[in-house]
Amino acid sequence: MTAIETVGPRLMLSPTVHVDLHRVWESAHQVTEGTGPFPNDGASLVSDLSRELLPGWYEDWLILERERWDQIRVYALEALAQQYQSTHQYLPALQAALTAMAVDPIRETAHRIVIEVHLAEGNVANALKRYHDYRAYLRRELNVAPSAQMNQLVRDLSPTQL
């Protein structure tokens, strides 16, 4: 059995070779589309989705492929976090949302999920701290403010002006 096959002048992986990226990509699509069962080992999927595509490689063709990978993994992590939150599994929800934040720290959705989880647990101080940290980050990096949707999450929690 060989791992590489030739078809004319082209090289390709043998159908017997299994690529972990293909498995994770399929799982991510099932999570985001809601077409598959909830993953039995969500922690393993979160771990797989935390990985960059070919780290240390600097080929031009990878720029678009990394962007595609980053988008699917952020959406899958956020979907996982929301599914965990809806079943009151707060630690896995936080882990998935925090992993999404590490992939794309500017994207607001994962930050909102973290705040929602903290609020669901009754951790108002944690929710407010996360909000203020994110607001400061946006101001420092982009000179913008969080969305109205984000502001609404914490509007009634603090006596001070947001």
N, C-alpha and C positions, 0 to 999 in steps of 0.2 A: 504494500500500500504506500502510495506517495502523497505528499501534502500538496505538491504543485503539479498541475497538469498543463500541457500545451495544446492549444487549438490553433493550428497554423502558426503564425508568428507571435501569437499572444500567449501570455502566461496567466493562469488563473488558479485559485485555490480549489483543491479537490472537494467535491460535495461531502466527503467524509470529515472534513475539517470544520469544526464549530468555532465561530468567532463570538467572544463574549459581548462585544459591542452590538451584534445583531440581536442577541437575546435581550439585552438591557433596553435597546431601542424599541423592540416589540413590546416589552413590559411597560415602558414609558407611554407608548401610544395607547395601550389598553387602559392604563390609568387615566390618561387625559380624555379619552373618548368614552370611558365608562363601559367598554365592550367586554372586558374580561372580569374574572372574579377579583375581589380584593386580594392583594398579594399575601400569601401565607407568611412570608418573611419580609415584612416591610422594612425592617432595619437593614437587611441585606440590600434591598433595592435602593434605599437612601444612600447607603455606602457606595453602591455602584454608580449612582447618579452624581455623586460628589466628585467623581474622577474626571479630569480633563482628557480631551482627545489628543493622544500622542504628545504628551508634555515633553518639552525639550526639542521638538522638531520645529523647524522654521521654514518650511516649504511654502511657496506662494499658494499652491492649491489647497492648503490646509486652512487658510483664512476663512473661506466661506463654509467649509465643512465644520470648523470649530464653532462658528456662529450658529449653524443649524443644530449642532449637538447641544450647545448652551441653551438655545431656546427650548428644545424638547425637554431637556432635563429640568429647567426652571418650571415649565408648565406642569411637568409630572410631579415634581416635588411639592408645588403649591396644591395640586389636586390631592396628593397623598395627605398633606397637612390638613386640608379641609375635611377629607374623609375621616381622618383620625379625630379631629376636633368634633365632628358631628356625632361620634360614638363615645365622646368624653374620654378619649385616650390622649391626654394632654401632653405627656412627655414625648411620645412619638410625633405628635403634631408639631411641637416646638422643634424637635430635631430636624424634621423635614423642612420646616419653614426657615430655620436658621441655615440649613444647607443651601436652600434656594437663595438666601440673602448673600451667602458667600460667593455664589456663582455670579449674581448680578446685584451688587449692593445699592444701586440707584433705584431699581424697580420697587415700586411701592407695595405691590400686592403681598409679598411675603412679610413685609413689615406690618401690614395691617393684620395678617393672620396671627402673627406673634402677639400683637396687642389684643386681639380678640380672645386668644387662648388665655392670656394673663387675666383678662376681665372675667372669662368664664370660670376661672379658678378663684376669683375674688382677690387677685393680686393687683390692686389698683395702682400701688406705687410702682410696681414693675411695668405696668402698662404705660403710665405717665413717663417713666424714665425712658422707655423705648421710643415713645413719641418724641420727647425732647431731643434725644440723641439723633433720631432720624431727621428731625427738623433742622438741627444744627449742621448735620452732615450736608443736607441739600443746600442750605444757605452758603456754607463754606465752599462746596464743590461747584455748584451751578448757579448760586444766587437766586434760587427759586424757593417756594414754600410748598409744603405738602398739599395734596388735593383737598377739596371740600369734603370728600368722603372720609379721608383720614382724619381731618379735623373734627368731623361729627362723632367719630368713635370716642373721643376724649373730651368733647365740649363740656359736658356736665360733670366732669370728674375733678376739675381743678378750680379753685376760687380765683386764681389769677388769670390774666388775659393770655390767651394762647397766641 
